[in-house]
């Protein structure tokens, strides 16, 4: 998206359903083999009672929105804060949303509110803020 066409209040989303195969692949790539994600028997004895999707995997949906939709191609991450609010379980669809909060036209920098919700659209699992430079 052309930087000059972006306005405060603009938003975009992307959705994905996370499955066990996604979690196994992410564990291999990231080397995060925490048994809460991979071992059913282990997870049954935790507060979650079953395996959960890596928070960083779920938060990668935010990166997808930023890099492909808003602000899109030519976006460079400068900063991202994340607060993990609720677990995501295998088979749950999540939607990441980014919303433009402010613009610095001189530096071509955008501040965006970022969030991920479950498929009900109400259960927020991640909240945060991104700072992006648009090339």
C-alpha positions in Angstrom: 0.0 0.0 0.0 1.3 3.5 -0.8 2.3 5.3 2.4 0.5 8.5 1.4 -2.8 6.6 1.1 -2.6 5.2 4.6 -4.7 7.0 7.2 -5.0 6.9 11.0 -7.8 4.4 11.7 -7.1 2.2 8.7 -7.1 -1.5 9.6 -6.5 -4.9 8.0 -6.7 -8.5 9.1 -5.5 -12.0 8.3 -6.9 -15.3 9.7 -5.4 -18.8 10.1 -6.4 -22.1 11.8 -3.5 -23.6 13.8 -3.1 -27.4 13.7 -0.7 -29.8 15.5 1.4 -30.0 12.3 1.9 -26.3 12.4 3.1 -26.5 16.0 5.5 -29.4 15.2 7.0 -27.5 12.2 7.4 -24.3 14.3 9.1 -26.2 17.1 11.5 -27.6 14.6 12.2 -24.2 13.0 12.5 -22.3 16.3 14.0 -25.1 18.4 11.3 -24.3 21.0 10.5 -27.9 22.0 8.6 -27.0 25.3 6.5 -30.0 26.1 3.4 -27.8 26.7 3.3 -27.6 22.9 4.3 -31.1 21.9 3.6 -33.6 24.7 -0.1 -34.5 25.3 0.6 -36.3 28.6 2.7 -33.4 29.9 0.1 -30.8 28.8 -2.8 -32.7 30.6 -1.1 -31.9 33.9 -0.8 -28.2 33.3 -3.3 -25.4 33.9 -4.2 -25.6 30.1 -5.1 -29.3 30.3 -4.0 -29.8 26.6 -1.4 -28.7 24.2 -1.2 -25.0 23.3 0.1 -23.3 20.2 3.3 -21.3 20.6 2.5 -17.7 21.4 5.2 -16.6 18.9 3.6 -18.7 16.2 0.2 -17.1 16.8 1.8 -13.6 16.9 3.4 -14.2 13.5 0.0 -13.5 12.0 0.6 -9.9 13.0 3.7 -9.9 10.9 1.7 -11.4 8.0 -0.7 -8.5 8.1 2.0 -5.9 8.4 4.1 -7.3 5.5 1.4 -8.2 3.1 -1.6 -5.9 3.7 -1.1 -2.9 6.0 1.3 -1.2 5.5 2.3 -4.0 3.1 5.3 -4.5 0.9 8.3 -2.4 2.0 7.4 -2.5 5.7 10.3 -2.8 8.1 9.7 -3.8 11.7 11.3 -1.4 14.2 9.5 -2.5 17.3 6.7 -4.9 18.5 5.3 -5.3 22.0 3.2 -8.4 22.8 1.0 -9.3 25.7 -0.1 -13.0 25.7 -3.6 -13.0 27.2 -5.2 -16.4 26.5 -4.0 -19.8 25.1 -4.7 -21.0 21.6 -5.4 -24.7 21.2 -4.9 -26.9 18.2 -7.7 -26.5 15.6 -8.6 -22.9 16.7 -8.8 -20.2 14.1 -7.3 -16.8 15.0 -7.5 -13.4 13.3 -4.8 -10.8 13.6 -5.8 -7.2 13.2 -3.6 -4.1 12.9 -4.9 -0.6 13.1 -3.0 2.6 12.4 -2.7 4.8 15.5 -0.3 7.5 14.3 1.9 8.5 11.4 5.2 10.4 11.2 5.3 11.6 7.6 8.8 13.0 7.8 10.3 9.6 8.8 7.6 7.5 7.1 7.0 5.7 10.5 3.6 4.2 11.5 2.5 3.2 15.0 -0.1 0.4 14.8 -2.3 -1.3 17.5 -2.0 -5.0 17.0 -4.2 -7.8 18.3 -5.1 -11.4 17.7 -8.6 -12.8 18.6 -10.1 -16.3 18.4 -12.7 -17.1 15.9 -15.5 -15.8 18.1 -14.1 -12.3 17.5 -14.3 -11.5 21.2 -11.6 -13.6 22.9 -8.4 -11.6 22.6 -5.3 -13.8 22.8 -2.6 -11.2 22.0 -2.5 -7.5 22.4 0.4 -5.1 21.5 1.8 -2.3 19.4 4.0 -2.2 16.4 6.2 0.5 15.0 6.9 0.2 11.3 9.0 2.1 8.8 7.5 2.1 5.3 10.1 2.2 2.6 
